[in-house]
Amino acid sequence: MKRAKIFIPSKTAMQSGRGKTKRWVLAFDTKNTKTNPLMGWESGEDTMSEVILNFTSKEKAIVYAKKNKIIYQVIEPKKSEFIIKSYSDNFLKD
């Protein structure tokens, strides 16, 4: 059976806003990874580890997993305490 995780990917270090934080991703678990003894790189024989599917909602990802008989695990996003404010708010007196 195929195994997968359903989650919202974290922002990259180059992102400051909330763009691309509303999509859900279904990523398959990797199997049979090997570490190259010379270079230390990881390689695998499972090509499904390269497949990443994007969905607009968690429910759509779950329906896809059930329809294709994929064992899935949903990882809920952590609540962010990020407050959006303008640059000028930094100079306001309390």
PyMOL Python script that loads the backbone (N, CA, C, O; Angstrom):
from pymol import cmd

cmd.read_pdbstr("""\
ATOM      1  N   MET A   1       0.830  -1.188   0.000  1.00  0.00           N
ATOM      2  CA  MET A   1       0.000   0.000   0.000  1.00  0.00           C
ATOM      3  C   MET A   1       0.876   1.254   0.000  1.00  0.00           C
ATOM      4  O   MET A   1       1.947   1.294   0.606  1.00  0.00           O
ATOM      5  N   LYS A   2       0.394   2.246  -0.684  1.00  0.00           N
ATOM      6  CA  LYS A   2       1.093   3.530  -0.702  1.00  0.00           C
ATOM      7  C   LYS A   2       0.751   4.308   0.552  1.00  0.00           C
ATOM      8  O   LYS A   2      -0.379   4.243   1.037  1.00  0.00           O
ATOM      9  N   ARG A   3       1.719   5.044   1.080  1.00  0.00           N
ATOM     10  CA  ARG A   3       1.528   5.885   2.264  1.00  0.00           C
ATOM     11  C   ARG A   3       1.860   7.323   1.886  1.00  0.00           C
ATOM     12  O   ARG A   3       2.781   7.575   1.109  1.00  0.00           O
ATOM     13  N   ALA A   4       1.098   8.262   2.444  1.00  0.00           N
ATOM     14  CA  ALA A   4       1.322   9.669   2.113  1.00  0.00           C
ATOM     15  C   ALA A   4       0.988  10.555   3.305  1.00  0.00           C
ATOM     16  O   ALA A   4       0.310  10.142   4.246  1.00  0.00           O
ATOM     17  N   LYS A   5       1.485  11.785   3.236  1.00  0.00           N
ATOM     18  CA  LYS A   5       1.186  12.811   4.228  1.00  0.00           C
ATOM     19  C   LYS A   5       0.442  13.940   3.533  1.00  0.00           C
ATOM     20  O   LYS A   5       0.766  14.306   2.403  1.00  0.00           O
ATOM     21  N   ILE A   6      -0.554  14.487   4.211  1.00  0.00           N
ATOM     22  CA  ILE A   6      -1.304  15.630   3.706  1.00  0.00           C
ATOM     23  C   ILE A   6      -1.017  16.788   4.654  1.00  0.00           C
ATOM     24  O   ILE A   6      -1.263  16.691   5.857  1.00  0.00           O
ATOM     25  N   PHE A   7      -0.495  17.888   4.107  1.00  0.00           N
ATOM     26  CA  PHE A   7      -0.086  19.007   4.953  1.00  0.00           C
ATOM     27  C   PHE A   7      -0.033  20.297   4.148  1.00  0.00           C
ATOM     28  O   PHE A   7      -0.126  20.283   2.920  1.00  0.00           O
ATOM     29  N   ILE A   8       0.118  21.413   4.859  1.00  0.00           N
ATOM     30  CA  ILE A   8       0.374  22.707   4.231  1.00  0.00           C
ATOM     31  C   ILE A   8       1.874  22.939   4.368  1.00  0.00           C
ATOM     32  O   ILE A   8       2.388  22.932   5.486  1.00  0.00           O
ATOM     33  N   PRO A   9       2.598  23.146   3.259  1.00  0.00           N
ATOM     34  CA  PRO A   9       4.047  23.336   3.368  1.00  0.00           C
ATOM     35  C   PRO A   9       4.384  24.643   4.073  1.00  0.00           C
ATOM     36  O   PRO A   9       3.643  25.621   3.974  1.00  0.00           O
ATOM     37  N   SER A  10       5.492  24.655   4.777  1.00  0.00           N
ATOM     38  CA  SER A  10       5.921  25.870   5.473  1.00  0.00           C
ATOM     39  C   SER A  10       6.485  26.873   4.473  1.00  0.00           C
ATOM     40  O   SER A  10       6.887  26.519   3.365  1.00  0.00           O
ATOM     41  N   LYS A  11       6.503  28.123   4.895  1.00  0.00           N
ATOM     42  CA  LYS A  11       7.032  29.174   4.032  1.00  0.00           C
ATOM     43  C   LYS A  11       8.544  29.035   3.908  1.00  0.00           C
ATOM     44  O   LYS A  11       9.215  28.531   4.807  1.00  0.00           O
ATOM     45  N   THR A  12       9.056  29.490   2.785  1.00  0.00           N
ATOM     46  CA  THR A  12      10.506  29.506   2.626  1.00  0.00           C
ATOM     47  C   THR A  12      11.070  30.741   3.319  1.00  0.00           C
ATOM     48  O   THR A  12      10.314  31.629   3.714  1.00  0.00           O
ATOM     49  N   ALA A  13      12.359  30.805   3.467  1.00  0.00           N
ATOM     50  CA  ALA A  13      12.987  31.950   4.107  1.00  0.00           C
ATOM     51  C   ALA A  13      12.838  33.222   3.275  1.00  0.00           C
ATOM     52  O   ALA A  13      12.987  34.326   3.799  1.00  0.00           O
ATOM     53  N   MET A  14      12.548  33.075   2.003  1.00  0.00           N
ATOM     54  CA  MET A  14      12.417  34.233   1.117  1.00  0.00           C
ATOM     55  C   MET A  14      11.000  34.800   1.107  1.00  0.00           C
ATOM     56  O   MET A  14      10.766  35.829   0.473  1.00  0.00           O
ATOM     57  N   GLN A  15      10.059  34.173   1.779  1.00  0.00           N
ATOM     58  CA  GLN A  15       8.692  34.665   1.804  1.00  0.00           C
ATOM     59  C   GLN A  15       8.448  35.480   3.064  1.00  0.00           C
ATOM     60  O   GLN A  15       8.794  35.051   4.164  1.00  0.00           O
ATOM     61  N   SER A  16       7.852  36.654   2.902  1.00  0.00           N
ATOM     62  CA  SER A  16       7.496  37.442   4.069  1.00  0.00           C
ATOM     63  C   SER A  16       5.990  37.475   4.270  1.00  0.00           C
ATOM     64  O   SER A  16       5.525  37.704   5.387  1.00  0.00           O
ATOM     65  N   GLY A  17       5.226  37.254   3.222  1.00  0.00           N
ATOM     66  CA  GLY A  17       3.774  37.288   3.327  1.00  0.00           C
ATOM     67  C   GLY A  17       3.196  35.912   3.493  1.00  0.00           C
ATOM     68  O   GLY A  17       3.897  34.955   3.823  1.00  0.00           O
ATOM     69  N   ARG A  18       1.899  35.824   3.259  1.00  0.00           N
ATOM     70  CA  ARG A  18       1.197  34.559   3.430  1.00  0.00           C
ATOM     71  C   ARG A  18       0.868  33.889   2.103  1.00  0.00           C
ATOM     72  O   ARG A  18      -0.021  33.039   2.043  1.00  0.00           O
ATOM     73  N   GLY A  19       1.564  34.256   1.055  1.00  0.00           N
ATOM     74  CA  GLY A  19       1.322  33.650  -0.247  1.00  0.00           C
ATOM     75  C   GLY A  19       1.671  32.174  -0.252  1.00  0.00           C
ATOM     76  O   GLY A  19       2.648  31.759   0.371  1.00  0.00           O
ATOM     77  N   LYS A  20       0.891  31.395  -0.940  1.00  0.00           N
ATOM     78  CA  LYS A  20       1.081  29.954  -1.093  1.00  0.00           C
ATOM     79  C   LYS A  20       0.957  29.183   0.222  1.00  0.00           C
ATOM     80  O   LYS A  20       1.454  28.062   0.326  1.00  0.00           O
ATOM     81  N   THR A  21       0.300  29.770   1.228  1.00  0.00           N
ATOM     82  CA  THR A  21       0.121  29.060   2.494  1.00  0.00           C
ATOM     83  C   THR A  21      -1.283  28.500   2.627  1.00  0.00           C
ATOM     84  O   THR A  21      -1.643  27.994   3.690  1.00  0.00           O
ATOM     85  N   LYS A  22      -2.077  28.579   1.582  1.00  0.00           N
ATOM     86  CA  LYS A  22      -3.444  28.077   1.635  1.00  0.00           C
ATOM     87  C   LYS A  22      -3.615  26.780   0.847  1.00  0.00           C
ATOM     88  O   LYS A  22      -4.711  26.220   0.837  1.00  0.00           O
ATOM     89  N   ARG A  23      -2.582  26.296   0.199  1.00  0.00           N
ATOM     90  CA  ARG A  23      -2.704  25.068  -0.578  1.00  0.00           C
ATOM     91  C   ARG A  23      -2.281  23.876   0.275  1.00  0.00           C
ATOM     92  O   ARG A  23      -1.408  23.983   1.136  1.00  0.00           O
ATOM     93  N   TRP A  24      -2.906  22.764   0.019  1.00  0.00           N
ATOM     94  CA  TRP A  24      -2.598  21.526   0.716  1.00  0.00           C
ATOM     95  C   TRP A  24      -1.815  20.618  -0.217  1.00  0.00           C
ATOM     96  O   TRP A  24      -2.053  20.608  -1.424  1.00  0.00           O
ATOM     97  N   VAL A  25      -0.895  19.868   0.331  1.00  0.00           N
ATOM     98  CA  VAL A  25      -0.010  19.013  -0.452  1.00  0.00           C
ATOM     99  C   VAL A  25      -0.161  17.574   0.018  1.00  0.00           C
ATOM    100  O   VAL A  25      -0.226  17.295   1.215  1.00  0.00           O
ATOM    101  N   LEU A  26      -0.215  16.660  -0.961  1.00  0.00           N
ATOM    102  CA  LEU A  26      -0.161  15.234  -0.669  1.00  0.00           C
ATOM    103  C   LEU A  26       1.188  14.748  -1.185  1.00  0.00           C
ATOM    104  O   LEU A  26       1.435  14.747  -2.391  1.00  0.00           O
ATOM    105  N   ALA A  27       2.056  14.338  -0.267  1.00  0.00           N
ATOM    106  CA  ALA A  27       3.397  13.871  -0.630  1.00  0.00           C
ATOM    107  C   ALA A  27       3.561  12.433  -0.151  1.00  0.00           C
ATOM    108  O   ALA A  27       3.246  12.111   0.994  1.00  0.00           O
ATOM    109  N   PHE A  28       4.048  11.587  -1.023  1.00  0.00           N
ATOM    110  CA  PHE A  28       4.228  10.176  -0.699  1.00  0.00           C
ATOM    111  C   PHE A  28       5.478   9.976   0.153  1.00  0.00           C
ATOM    112  O   PHE A  28       6.480  10.674  -0.006  1.00  0.00           O
ATOM    113  N   ASP A  29       5.391   9.007   1.059  1.00  0.00           N
ATOM    114  CA  ASP A  29       6.542   8.668   1.896  1.00  0.00           C
ATOM    115  C   ASP A  29       7.599   7.959   1.063  1.00  0.00           C
ATOM    116  O   ASP A  29       7.282   7.254   0.105  1.00  0.00           O
ATOM    117  N   THR A  30       8.837   8.150   1.433  1.00  0.00           N
ATOM    118  CA  THR A  30       9.937   7.521   0.700  1.00  0.00           C
ATOM    119  C   THR A  30      10.223   6.140   1.279  1.00  0.00           C
ATOM    120  O   THR A  30      10.033   5.887   2.469  1.00  0.00           O
ATOM    121  N   LYS A  31      10.678   5.274   0.415  1.00  0.00           N
ATOM    122  CA  LYS A  31      11.069   3.921   0.826  1.00  0.00           C
ATOM    123  C   LYS A  31      12.458   3.637   0.266  1.00  0.00           C
ATOM    124  O   LYS A  31      12.865   4.210  -0.744  1.00  0.00           O
ATOM    125  N   ASN A  32      13.152   2.771   0.919  1.00  0.00           N
ATOM    126  CA  ASN A  32      14.434   2.264   0.428  1.00  0.00           C
ATOM    127  C   ASN A  32      15.437   3.374   0.107  1.00  0.00           C
ATOM    128  O   ASN A  32      16.042   3.366  -0.965  1.00  0.00           O
ATOM    129  N   THR A  33      15.617   4.313   1.012  1.00  0.00           N
ATOM    130  CA  THR A  33      16.637   5.329   0.769  1.00  0.00           C
ATOM    131  C   THR A  33      17.997   4.785   1.183  1.00  0.00           C
ATOM    132  O   THR A  33      18.127   4.067   2.175  1.00  0.00           O
ATOM    133  N   LYS A  34      18.979   5.135   0.417  1.00  0.00           N
ATOM    134  CA  LYS A  34      20.350   4.712   0.680  1.00  0.00           C
ATOM    135  C   LYS A  34      21.236   5.944   0.730  1.00  0.00           C
ATOM    136  O   LYS A  34      21.009   6.908  -0.002  1.00  0.00           O
ATOM    137  N   THR A  35      22.229   5.917   1.578  1.00  0.00           N
ATOM    138  CA  THR A  35      23.182   7.008   1.665  1.00  0.00           C
ATOM    139  C   THR A  35      24.454   6.611   0.934  1.00  0.00           C
ATOM    140  O   THR A  35      25.031   5.552   1.183  1.00  0.00           O
ATOM    141  N   ASN A  36      24.878   7.479   0.030  1.00  0.00           N
ATOM    142  CA  ASN A  36      26.107   7.251  -0.713  1.00  0.00           C
ATOM    143  C   ASN A  36      27.282   7.383   0.259  1.00  0.00           C
ATOM    144  O   ASN A  36      27.436   8.437   0.875  1.00  0.00           O
ATOM    145  N   PRO A  37      28.117   6.349   0.419  1.00  0.00           N
ATOM    146  CA  PRO A  37      29.197   6.406   1.401  1.00  0.00           C
ATOM    147  C   PRO A  37      30.270   7.450   1.063  1.00  0.00           C
ATOM    148  O   PRO A  37      30.932   7.956   1.969  1.00  0.00           O
ATOM    149  N   LEU A  38      30.452   7.777  -0.206  1.00  0.00           N
ATOM    150  CA  LEU A  38      31.485   8.723  -0.590  1.00  0.00           C
ATOM    151  C   LEU A  38      31.026  10.164  -0.417  1.00  0.00           C
ATOM    152  O   LEU A  38      31.717  10.959   0.220  1.00  0.00           O
ATOM    153  N   MET A  39      29.870  10.511  -0.976  1.00  0.00           N
ATOM    154  CA  MET A  39      29.397  11.889  -0.967  1.00  0.00           C
ATOM    155  C   MET A  39      28.408  12.192   0.162  1.00  0.00           C
ATOM    156  O   MET A  39      28.232  13.352   0.536  1.00  0.00           O
ATOM    157  N   GLY A  40      27.765  11.160   0.704  1.00  0.00           N
ATOM    158  CA  GLY A  40      26.795  11.371   1.764  1.00  0.00           C
ATOM    159  C   GLY A  40      25.418  11.750   1.255  1.00  0.00           C
ATOM    160  O   GLY A  40      24.540  12.075   2.055  1.00  0.00           O
ATOM    161  N   TRP A  41      25.205  11.717  -0.045  1.00  0.00           N
ATOM    162  CA  TRP A  41      23.909  12.040  -0.628  1.00  0.00           C
ATOM    163  C   TRP A  41      22.959  10.882  -0.426  1.00  0.00           C
ATOM    164  O   TRP A  41      23.363   9.719  -0.389  1.00  0.00           O
ATOM    165  N   GLU A  42      21.679  11.223  -0.295  1.00  0.00           N
ATOM    166  CA  GLU A  42      20.666  10.181  -0.199  1.00  0.00           C
ATOM    167  C   GLU A  42      20.087   9.917  -1.574  1.00  0.00           C
ATOM    168  O   GLU A  42      19.834  10.843  -2.345  1.00  0.00           O
ATOM    169  N   SER A  43      19.883   8.661  -1.869  1.00  0.00           N
ATOM    170  CA  SER A  43      19.239   8.293  -3.123  1.00  0.00           C
ATOM    171  C   SER A  43      18.219   7.212  -2.809  1.00  0.00           C
ATOM    172  O   SER A  43      18.309   6.519  -1.795  1.00  0.00           O
ATOM    173  N   GLY A  44      17.259   7.087  -3.694  1.00  0.00           N
ATOM    174  CA  GLY A  44      16.220   6.102  -3.459  1.00  0.00           C
ATOM    175  C   GLY A  44      15.822   5.414  -4.742  1.00  0.00           C
ATOM    176  O   GLY A  44      16.090   5.894  -5.843  1.00  0.00           O
ATOM    177  N   GLU A  45      15.177   4.279  -4.571  1.00  0.00           N
ATOM    178  CA  GLU A  45      14.704   3.507  -5.713  1.00  0.00           C
ATOM    179  C   GLU A  45      13.224   3.757  -5.978  1.00  0.00           C
ATOM    180  O   GLU A  45      12.692   3.317  -6.997  1.00  0.00           O
ATOM    181  N   ASP A  46      12.561   4.456  -5.070  1.00  0.00           N
ATOM    182  CA  ASP A  46      11.129   4.679  -5.176  1.00  0.00           C
ATOM    183  C   ASP A  46      10.856   6.014  -5.870  1.00  0.00           C
ATOM    184  O   ASP A  46      11.142   7.073  -5.313  1.00  0.00           O
ATOM    185  N   THR A  47      10.310   5.965  -7.067  1.00  0.00           N
ATOM    186  CA  THR A  47      10.042   7.204  -7.811  1.00  0.00           C
ATOM    187  C   THR A  47       8.820   7.947  -7.284  1.00  0.00           C
ATOM    188  O   THR A  47       8.637   9.121  -7.606  1.00  0.00           O
ATOM    189  N   MET A  48       7.986   7.302  -6.489  1.00  0.00           N
ATOM    190  CA  MET A  48       6.817   7.976  -5.922  1.00  0.00           C
ATOM    191  C   MET A  48       7.219   9.058  -4.929  1.00  0.00           C
ATOM    192  O   MET A  48       6.412   9.936  -4.624  1.00  0.00           O
ATOM    193  N   SER A  49       8.429   9.016  -4.424  1.00  0.00           N
ATOM    194  CA  SER A  49       8.889  10.053  -3.502  1.00  0.00           C
ATOM    195  C   SER A  49       9.031  11.404  -4.200  1.00  0.00           C
ATOM    196  O   SER A  49       9.091  12.440  -3.538  1.00  0.00           O
ATOM    197  N   GLU A  50       9.083  11.398  -5.518  1.00  0.00           N
ATOM    198  CA  GLU A  50       9.196  12.638  -6.279  1.00  0.00           C
ATOM    199  C   GLU A  50       7.831  13.243  -6.608  1.00  0.00           C
ATOM    200  O   GLU A  50       7.752  14.382  -7.066  1.00  0.00           O
ATOM    201  N   VAL A  51       6.764  12.491  -6.376  1.00  0.00           N
ATOM    202  CA  VAL A  51       5.422  12.955  -6.729  1.00  0.00           C
ATOM    203  C   VAL A  51       4.847  13.780  -5.592  1.00  0.00           C
ATOM    204  O   VAL A  51       4.744  13.306  -4.460  1.00  0.00           O
ATOM    205  N   ILE A  52       4.471  15.025  -5.899  1.00  0.00           N
ATOM    206  CA  ILE A  52       3.841  15.925  -4.938  1.00  0.00           C
ATOM    207  C   ILE A  52       2.593  16.487  -5.605  1.00  0.00           C
ATOM    208  O   ILE A  52       2.675  17.112  -6.662  1.00  0.00           O
ATOM    209  N   LEU A  53       1.441  16.263  -4.987  1.00  0.00           N
ATOM    210  CA  LEU A  53       0.168  16.712  -5.550  1.00  0.00           C
ATOM    211  C   LEU A  53      -0.361  17.889  -4.736  1.00  0.00           C
ATOM    212  O   LEU A  53      -0.350  17.845  -3.506  1.00  0.00           O
ATOM    213  N   ASN A  54      -0.825  18.939  -5.410  1.00  0.00           N
ATOM    214  CA  ASN A  54      -1.359  20.128  -4.753  1.00  0.00           C
ATOM    215  C   ASN A  54      -2.882  20.123  -4.825  1.00  0.00           C
ATOM    216  O   ASN A  54      -3.470  19.745  -5.839  1.00  0.00           O
ATOM    217  N   PHE A  55      -3.509  20.550  -3.730  1.00  0.00           N
ATOM    218  CA  PHE A  55      -4.964  20.628  -3.647  1.00  0.00           C
ATOM    219  C   PHE A  55      -5.355  21.960  -3.032  1.00  0.00           C
ATOM    220  O   PHE A  55      -4.583  22.569  -2.291  1.00  0.00           O
ATOM    221  N   THR A  56      -6.567  22.406  -3.350  1.00  0.00           N
ATOM    222  CA  THR A  56      -7.046  23.681  -2.808  1.00  0.00           C
ATOM    223  C   THR A  56      -7.611  23.537  -1.403  1.00  0.00           C
ATOM    224  O   THR A  56      -7.760  24.534  -0.697  1.00  0.00           O
ATOM    225  N   SER A  57      -7.928  22.317  -0.984  1.00  0.00           N
ATOM    226  CA  SER A  57      -8.444  22.114   0.367  1.00  0.00           C
ATOM    227  C   SER A  57      -7.992  20.755   0.900  1.00  0.00           C
ATOM    228  O   SER A  57      -7.606  19.859   0.148  1.00  0.00           O
ATOM    229  N   LYS A  58      -8.054  20.642   2.213  1.00  0.00           N
ATOM    230  CA  LYS A  58      -7.681  19.387   2.872  1.00  0.00           C
ATOM    231  C   LYS A  58      -8.667  18.289   2.497  1.00  0.00           C
ATOM    232  O   LYS A  58      -8.280  17.136   2.306  1.00  0.00           O
ATOM    233  N   GLU A  59      -9.942  18.651   2.394  1.00  0.00           N
ATOM    234  CA  GLU A  59     -10.975  17.668   2.080  1.00  0.00           C
ATOM    235  C   GLU A  59     -10.760  17.050   0.700  1.00  0.00           C
ATOM    236  O   GLU A  59     -10.959  15.849   0.521  1.00  0.00           O
ATOM    237  N   LYS A  60     -10.357  17.858  -0.268  1.00  0.00           N
ATOM    238  CA  LYS A  60     -10.108  17.334  -1.613  1.00  0.00           C
ATOM    239  C   LYS A  60      -8.928  16.366  -1.619  1.00  0.00           C
ATOM    240  O   LYS A  60      -8.947  15.365  -2.335  1.00  0.00           O
ATOM    241  N   ALA A  61      -7.912  16.661  -0.830  1.00  0.00           N
ATOM    242  CA  ALA A  61      -6.758  15.765  -0.727  1.00  0.00           C
ATOM    243  C   ALA A  61      -7.152  14.436  -0.084  1.00  0.00           C
ATOM    244  O   ALA A  61      -6.683  13.377  -0.502  1.00  0.00           O
ATOM    245  N   ILE A  62      -8.007  14.493   0.925  1.00  0.00           N
ATOM    246  CA  ILE A  62      -8.458  13.279   1.598  1.00  0.00           C
ATOM    247  C   ILE A  62      -9.318  12.429   0.660  1.00  0.00           C
ATOM    248  O   ILE A  62      -9.174  11.207   0.617  1.00  0.00           O
ATOM    249  N   VAL A  63     -10.213  13.082  -0.091  1.00  0.00           N
ATOM    250  CA  VAL A  63     -11.050  12.354  -1.053  1.00  0.00           C
ATOM    251  C   VAL A  63     -10.175  11.658  -2.095  1.00  0.00           C
ATOM    252  O   VAL A  63     -10.431  10.508  -2.452  1.00  0.00           O
ATOM    253  N   TYR A  64      -9.150  12.345  -2.579  1.00  0.00           N
ATOM    254  CA  TYR A  64      -8.236  11.744  -3.558  1.00  0.00           C
ATOM    255  C   TYR A  64      -7.536  10.526  -2.966  1.00  0.00           C
ATOM    256  O   TYR A  64      -7.428   9.486  -3.615  1.00  0.00           O
ATOM    257  N   ALA A  65      -7.057  10.664  -1.719  1.00  0.00           N
ATOM    258  CA  ALA A  65      -6.344   9.552  -1.079  1.00  0.00           C
ATOM    259  C   ALA A  65      -7.264   8.348  -0.893  1.00  0.00           C
ATOM    260  O   ALA A  65      -6.862   7.212  -1.143  1.00  0.00           O
ATOM    261  N   LYS A  66      -8.490   8.597  -0.457  1.00  0.00           N
ATOM    262  CA  LYS A  66      -9.429   7.487  -0.262  1.00  0.00           C
ATOM    263  C   LYS A  66      -9.792   6.830  -1.589  1.00  0.00           C
ATOM    264  O   LYS A  66      -9.881   5.605  -1.678  1.00  0.00           O
ATOM    265  N   LYS A  67      -9.999   7.641  -2.609  1.00  0.00           N
ATOM    266  CA  LYS A  67     -10.387   7.114  -3.923  1.00  0.00           C
ATOM    267  C   LYS A  67      -9.289   6.228  -4.509  1.00  0.00           C
ATOM    268  O   LYS A  67      -9.582   5.240  -5.182  1.00  0.00           O
ATOM    269  N   ASN A  68      -8.020   6.578  -4.256  1.00  0.00           N
ATOM    270  CA  ASN A  68      -6.892   5.826  -4.802  1.00  0.00           C
ATOM    271  C   ASN A  68      -6.284   4.847  -3.798  1.00  0.00           C
ATOM    272  O   ASN A  68      -5.186   4.335  -4.019  1.00  0.00           O
ATOM    273  N   LYS A  69      -6.987   4.586  -2.700  1.00  0.00           N
ATOM    274  CA  LYS A  69      -6.580   3.612  -1.678  1.00  0.00           C
ATOM    275  C   LYS A  69      -5.178   3.896  -1.146  1.00  0.00           C
ATOM    276  O   LYS A  69      -4.325   3.011  -1.080  1.00  0.00           O
ATOM    277  N   ILE A  70      -4.967   5.144  -0.773  1.00  0.00           N
ATOM    278  CA  ILE A  70      -3.683   5.582  -0.209  1.00  0.00           C
ATOM    279  C   ILE A  70      -3.863   5.745   1.293  1.00  0.00           C
ATOM    280  O   ILE A  70      -4.795   6.413   1.741  1.00  0.00           O
ATOM    281  N   ILE A  71      -2.984   5.145   2.062  1.00  0.00           N
ATOM    282  CA  ILE A  71      -3.001   5.346   3.510  1.00  0.00           C
ATOM    283  C   ILE A  71      -2.401   6.731   3.767  1.00  0.00           C
ATOM    284  O   ILE A  71      -1.273   7.010   3.359  1.00  0.00           O
ATOM    285  N   TYR A  72      -3.151   7.582   4.434  1.00  0.00           N
ATOM    286  CA  TYR A  72      -2.698   8.970   4.587  1.00  0.00           C
ATOM    287  C   TYR A  72      -2.671   9.392   6.048  1.00  0.00           C
ATOM    288  O   TYR A  72      -3.337   8.807   6.902  1.00  0.00           O
ATOM    289  N   GLN A  73      -1.882  10.422   6.305  1.00  0.00           N
ATOM    290  CA  GLN A  73      -1.791  11.044   7.616  1.00  0.00           C
ATOM    291  C   GLN A  73      -1.933  12.550   7.400  1.00  0.00           C
ATOM    292  O   GLN A  73      -1.184  13.136   6.618  1.00  0.00           O
ATOM    293  N   VAL A  74      -2.881  13.176   8.081  1.00  0.00           N
ATOM    294  CA  VAL A  74      -3.089  14.613   7.955  1.00  0.00           C
ATOM    295  C   VAL A  74      -2.300  15.316   9.048  1.00  0.00           C
ATOM    296  O   VAL A  74      -2.446  15.008  10.231  1.00  0.00           O
ATOM    297  N   ILE A  75      -1.470  16.256   8.644  1.00  0.00           N
ATOM    298  CA  ILE A  75      -0.691  17.053   9.592  1.00  0.00           C
ATOM    299  C   ILE A  75      -1.286  18.459   9.585  1.00  0.00           C
ATOM    300  O   ILE A  75      -1.150  19.204   8.615  1.00  0.00           O
ATOM    301  N   GLU A  76      -1.942  18.803  10.680  1.00  0.00           N
ATOM    302  CA  GLU A  76      -2.605  20.103  10.779  1.00  0.00           C
ATOM    303  C   GLU A  76      -1.557  21.200  10.968  1.00  0.00           C
ATOM    304  O   GLU A  76      -0.558  20.992  11.656  1.00  0.00           O
ATOM    305  N   PRO A  77      -1.786  22.380  10.353  1.00  0.00           N
ATOM    306  CA  PRO A  77      -0.832  23.476  10.512  1.00  0.00           C
ATOM    307  C   PRO A  77      -0.909  24.084  11.911  1.00  0.00           C
ATOM    308  O   PRO A  77      -1.971  24.097  12.533  1.00  0.00           O
ATOM    309  N   LYS A  78       0.204  24.577  12.388  1.00  0.00           N
ATOM    310  CA  LYS A  78       0.235  25.254  13.680  1.00  0.00           C
ATOM    311  C   LYS A  78      -0.298  26.664  13.497  1.00  0.00           C
ATOM    312  O   LYS A  78      -0.105  27.277  12.448  1.00  0.00           O
ATOM    313  N   LYS A  79      -0.959  27.168  14.506  1.00  0.00           N
ATOM    314  CA  LYS A  79      -1.488  28.527  14.449  1.00  0.00           C
ATOM    315  C   LYS A  79      -0.331  29.515  14.554  1.00  0.00           C
ATOM    316  O   LYS A  79       0.528  29.404  15.428  1.00  0.00           O
ATOM    317  N   SER A  80      -0.331  30.472  13.653  1.00  0.00           N
ATOM    318  CA  SER A  80       0.727  31.472  13.624  1.00  0.00           C
ATOM    319  C   SER A  80       0.297  32.703  14.410  1.00  0.00           C
ATOM    320  O   SER A  80      -0.862  33.113  14.348  1.00  0.00           O
ATOM    321  N   GLU A  81       1.220  33.283  15.139  1.00  0.00           N
ATOM    322  CA  GLU A  81       0.946  34.509  15.863  1.00  0.00           C
ATOM    323  C   GLU A  81       1.459  35.709  15.074  1.00  0.00           C
ATOM    324  O   GLU A  81       1.738  36.765  15.642  1.00  0.00           O
ATOM    325  N   PHE A  82       1.576  35.538  13.789  1.00  0.00           N
ATOM    326  CA  PHE A  82       2.059  36.578  12.895  1.00  0.00           C
ATOM    327  C   PHE A  82       0.973  37.634  12.733  1.00  0.00           C
ATOM    328  O   PHE A  82      -0.137  37.325  12.297  1.00  0.00           O
ATOM    329  N   ILE A  83       1.288  38.878  13.080  1.00  0.00           N
ATOM    330  CA  ILE A  83       0.338  39.979  12.975  1.00  0.00           C
ATOM    331  C   ILE A  83       0.772  40.865  11.817  1.00  0.00           C
ATOM    332  O   ILE A  83       1.897  41.364  11.783  1.00  0.00           O
ATOM    333  N   ILE A  84      -0.140  41.051  10.868  1.00  0.00           N
ATOM    334  CA  ILE A  84       0.161  41.901   9.724  1.00  0.00           C
ATOM    335  C   ILE A  84      -0.068  43.353  10.120  1.00  0.00           C
ATOM    336  O   ILE A  84      -1.162  43.725  10.545  1.00  0.00           O
ATOM    337  N   LYS A  85       0.959  44.160   9.979  1.00  0.00           N
ATOM    338  CA  LYS A  85       0.815  45.584  10.229  1.00  0.00           C
ATOM    339  C   LYS A  85       1.689  46.341   9.252  1.00  0.00           C
ATOM    340  O   LYS A  85       2.573  45.772   8.611  1.00  0.00           O
ATOM    341  N   SER A  86       1.432  47.598   9.152  1.00  0.00           N
ATOM    342  CA  SER A  86       2.180  48.395   8.194  1.00  0.00           C
ATOM    343  C   SER A  86       3.497  48.874   8.816  1.00  0.00           C
ATOM    344  O   SER A  86       3.680  48.827  10.033  1.00  0.00           O
ATOM    345  N   TYR A  87       4.378  49.320   7.979  1.00  0.00           N
ATOM    346  CA  TYR A  87       5.683  49.795   8.434  1.00  0.00           C
ATOM    347  C   TYR A  87       5.536  50.983   9.378  1.00  0.00           C
ATOM    348  O   TYR A  87       6.296  51.106  10.339  1.00  0.00           O
ATOM    349  N   SER A  88       4.570  51.855   9.117  1.00  0.00           N
ATOM    350  CA  SER A  88       4.392  53.043   9.939  1.00  0.00           C
ATOM    351  C   SER A  88       3.935  52.707  11.371  1.00  0.00           C
ATOM    352  O   SER A  88       4.106  53.512  12.286  1.00  0.00           O
ATOM    353  N   ASP A  89       3.354  51.513  11.555  1.00  0.00           N
ATOM    354  CA  ASP A  89       2.916  51.112  12.910  1.00  0.00           C
ATOM    355  C   ASP A  89       4.102  50.951  13.859  1.00  0.00           C
ATOM    356  O   ASP A  89       3.919  51.008  15.075  1.00  0.00           O
ATOM    357  N   ASN A  90       5.290  50.756  13.345  1.00  0.00           N
ATOM    358  CA  ASN A  90       6.480  50.626  14.180  1.00  0.00           C
ATOM    359  C   ASN A  90       6.813  51.912  14.924  1.00  0.00           C
ATOM    360  O   ASN A  90       7.521  51.873  15.930  1.00  0.00           O
ATOM    361  N   PHE A  91       6.317  53.049  14.450  1.00  0.00           N
ATOM    362  CA  PHE A  91       6.673  54.341  15.015  1.00  0.00           C
ATOM    363  C   PHE A  91       5.551  54.995  15.793  1.00  0.00           C
ATOM    364  O   PHE A  91       5.685  56.146  16.207  1.00  0.00           O
ATOM    365  N   LEU A  92       4.457  54.300  16.002  1.00  0.00           N
ATOM    366  CA  LEU A  92       3.333  54.826  16.769  1.00  0.00           C
ATOM    367  C   LEU A  92       3.639  54.775  18.257  1.00  0.00           C
ATOM    368  O   LEU A  92       4.292  53.846  18.732  1.00  0.00           O
ATOM    369  N   LYS A  93       3.163  55.785  18.997  1.00  0.00           N
ATOM    370  CA  LYS A  93       3.319  55.766  20.444  1.00  0.00           C
ATOM    371  C   LYS A  93       2.185  54.982  21.059  1.00  0.00           C
ATOM    372  O   LYS A  93       1.053  55.048  20.581  1.00  0.00           O
ATOM    373  N   ASP A  94       2.473  54.243  22.107  1.00  0.00           N
ATOM    374  CA  ASP A  94       1.426  53.449  22.784  1.00  0.00           C
ATOM    375  C   ASP A  94       0.671  54.301  23.769  1.00  0.00           C
ATOM    376  O   ASP A  94      -0.244  53.812  24.433  1.00  0.00           O
TER     377      ASP A  94
END
""", "prot")
cmd.dss("prot")
cmd.show_as("cartoon", "prot")
cmd.util.cbc("prot")
cmd.orient("prot")
